[in-house]
């Protein structure tokens, strides 16, 4: 038993060193998670603990301030990474379906869908540009902007030759498409590649 | 050690023949094969039997140790992906809130489980929670259906809820998990299943030894509108302007689908992490148990071996003393 105790004591530090701190996912101290759900659960199924809900894993957002804040807080997330997490910037320009939309602190609360295009983040004098495939942007009243995209690459990682080839390929596919599905797919390919093209040239 | 064994034998034979300390009684109850009861309750098994058991237990220990290493390396691979995907569902919850207690007519429970076993109790926990949610949301005019991901939940739920199962998807982890695969999956589910609210049940990965069962709720656009109009948590949704030529309804539709695929992606990754972590700890305790068993068997083996040596000695000595005497 003592042997096992020493083994157990020796094991956790190694695991703690290997485990990473979960920076994007801290259990919020206030369990504002639905109390009605917990109560209803406990009434019907008293033996099992109720499951947790996402609210208990999220940092709560600050309320709308009375005056316009000086900086915009941006969360730019992709399925594979959080490209920007609560970064304070001056402005972002997002490629919404209606065209390039600039977002400054104090922007009215908006939900916008994105089309393939260039996203630029302006912080002081530096501008970072990404090409996003598509996604959504939520602008909240408290000057928080959430940009969720499926794919985003920095512009310098795009290859102009491949873009031209892709554009030609999809134009060919569109002309030879028979069913609506094929036409739609070819059209999407053309849209993305022409946006890539204009991103590289423009 | 031999003297102690001899003494034991002496004690056994004493009631039969008193004056002689060591006896020539040949009917030794310590037969070379199979079990026997000594006066103190010591059982003598053949060494061959014990040796076979020791070999198989040692093999099991090696296998479970190897499985633990494999699970640890797989965990490391998936853990980075899962942590990176954690930012994905937070904007949706920030915008649309989290309403697990929403009152809807048609709820669909998406249970995420593993395909392979030997991973501790996580699949049973998921199934228990799914059944709990089913119970919670049952009533007049309300119905709950299941969509099952993974063999283990399928085996458990098919037994008593077969008629409530809409869709079963297995072999999810044949290729490494990526967003495209999960979005195709989400698309399939959205196409084939009617729902007012989707409740995704999975095990969220906190650490290698801690997995928290979690339920994420995704509402259909109509319910979102209904909740927004009625005020309460989603009441602020009306304040949001909608860019673009599309109506609010269309945007909400796209939003709900996107939210579902993002939440599913995170849920599937977290469950994969939890599965590997649970397998690690299950295999670890199993190899520890095998080690304990091996220790006990080794002691039994040594006792048996020494008892048989003692028997030989006794036979030789008694034979020799019979010749002399």
Interface residues (C-beta under 8 A of the other chain):
Chain A: X4 X15 X18 X19 X20 X22 X24 X25 X33 X34 X36 X37 X40 X41 X44 X45 X48 X51 X52 X53 X54 X55 X57 X58 X61 X75 X77 X78 X79 X80 X81 X82 X85 X96 X97 X98 X101 X108 X109 X110 X111 X112 X113 X135 X136 X138 X140 X141 X144 X146 X148 X150
Chain B: X76 X79 X80 X81 X83 X84 X85 X86 X87 X88 X89 X90 X91 X92 X93 X94 X95 X97 X98 X99 X100 X101 X128 X129 X132 X133 X135 X136 X179 X201 X204 X207 X208 X212 X213 X214 X215 X216 X217 X236 X239 X240 X241 X242 X243 X244 X245 X246 X251 X254 X255 X258 X262 X265 X288
